[in-house]
Structure formats: C-alpha cells, structure tokens
Amino acid sequence: MTKKSEPAAPSRELPATDWEHYQLYKDVREAIACLPIYFRTETHISGLMATDLHTLNTVLGATIEEQVVRTLNLIRNTWDPDEKYALYSFVRQAQTFPDVLLRKTTGDEILLGIELKGWYLLAKEAEPSLRFQATAAACANHDLIVVVPWVLGNVISGSPILFEPFIESAKYATEYRNYHWQHIRRTKQDTGIEIPEGVGPYPSKTDQILDKPHYDGGGNFGRLARTGMIDSYMQKLDDVQLCGIKTVYWRHFLKAFQESTTDAEARTALERLKQRVQQATDIPSPKAQSALAIIAELERLLDMTE
C-alpha cells in the first residue's frame, strides 16, 4: 500500500510589486520595525511587588497596543513621506479581526490590516501566549501579524520600552499554523480543522472567521509560538541586554522568585543573579551598577514582606 504523501508546506504570498499601495506596504513594515526607537508613553509603573510582575501583560497589554497604534500615527513621515495618504490613519478596533486597520478617515476604504499583540518579555512563559485562530480567507495578502515585546525600563519599575517586533504575513501565519497542526505535530488524535466558508478580508464583528480544530484537548490551537515559526526570533531576544543583564537571565530569576516557597529560596535566587552580573566581564561597569541597584531594590522589597 502506497503511503499517502504529505502536502507541501505553505509559502508566503506577498503583495504584487505592481499593487498601487506596494510602497506603502513596505514603508509600514519598516515603520513597525522602528517602533522601539520612536515609542513613547506616559505610563509609569512603580511599587509593584516582584511576585506580581508576571501579571503585567494582563494589566498593561491592551494599553501598550493602544500606544503602539498612536505611535504609528505620530511617525506618519516614516510610512507616508510624500503625504499621499494624508486622509488615512491607523485605528484600533476592539474584538474584531484584525486589531488595527489603516483606514480612510471618512468612508470605509481600508488599505491594510494588522493583528497586533503585545508580549511582556519577562513573563513566566518564555514565549508569547497569544492565540491566532483567524482563517486564511479573512486575511488579505498585505495584512500583517505583529508581536511587540516590551518590558519596564528598570525591569521592576519605570515606563514600558519596546524591543524589535516580530512581523509576518497574517495569511501565511494562518496557513502555516494549520499545516503544523495537521502534518508536523505528533499526535494520534484527529487533526482535522473546520474552516468557515464565505469569509473575506476585514470581516464584521458578527462574522464567523475562526478555524476550529476537531480536537484540541490542550487548548493549544492558534499558539504560533508552538509551531516553531518564531523560534529564531525568540532566541535572539533572549540575548538582548536589559540593564546589563540578558533578558533570559532576568526571566529565569523572576520565575524562580515567583515560585519560591520560602524567603531563603528567594534570597538564593537574588544571590545567583548578583553573581551573574559580577562574573559577566563583557558588561560595561555602568550597566553592571544599574543591574546591581535593581537587585538591591528587590532585596528591599523582600525585606518588606518579612
């Protein structure tokens, strides 16, 4: 009996270069990539217990996304340098796919859509927990999915700062998600997916646009981080330094701190992080001092809980 061959993996179908808004598409992608440079916020967090830091994405996620949209409009000169799109702006729409539209101020003309997700980089999970379940037909070729990682400027306090966003074709992400679910993931369960019919880009709030797996006992369908699609991107972010310490070390420390059942274990985690700072010879002294100051503040917070 001949073994049934698997279908080929999906490929990105990007906008045609002769599309009238192709240059705008390219410029918007570049503007999104530059968000960490231009992002400014009046949000400031202080006095939060270290054990509560993992809740920040829940508390601030929507606010960060709103401020990202505001920033894109403020840096209009980066994606509309010739002022061809003066009547258009980015708008966020709640509970409707996609999250963000580049739309004409008067009328319903839409040029592109962005599914925008914030990711608190130091959360206990070392990967974005977002679920992206929209069906491929709901995405135009020029629509994007964007994941914006962020942290507090002083790790445990300060204003949010952004890191390099993950940018991908939304249509390709939906197609690869389904391909991974059905042909790469190892399982003995039913891998079928129910795909809605009669769907087009920029659906209304009442349209049924979600792909639904026949079986999803773990509730993992739509978790792009579980498909391997963003592995190399996440690995690169692990090496980014925050106050002189790699983000992966901060995450390991905060996870241990949150899960410590005794003060002694929490202090051990603090001491281990302090040693990492002192032993890292490639860290400039001012950054090392900044990191040690944050550790001292964590020790003070721990003393307050005793």
Secondary structure, 3 states (H helix, E strand, C coil): CCCCCCCCCCCCCCCCCCCCCHHHHHHHHHHHHCHHHHCCCCCCECCCCHHHHHHHHHHHHHHHHHHHHHHHHHCHHHHCCCCCCCCEEEEECCCCCCCEEEEECCCCCEEEEEEEEEEECCCCCCCCCCCCCECHHHCCCCCEEEEEEEEECCCCCECEEECCCEEEEHHHHHHHHHHHHHHHCCCCCCCCEECCCCCCCCCCCCCCCECEECCCCCCCCCCHHHCCCCHHHHHHHHCCEECCEEHHHHHHHHHHHHHCCCHHHHHHHHHHHHHHHHHCCCCCHHHHHHHHHHHHHHHHHHHHHC
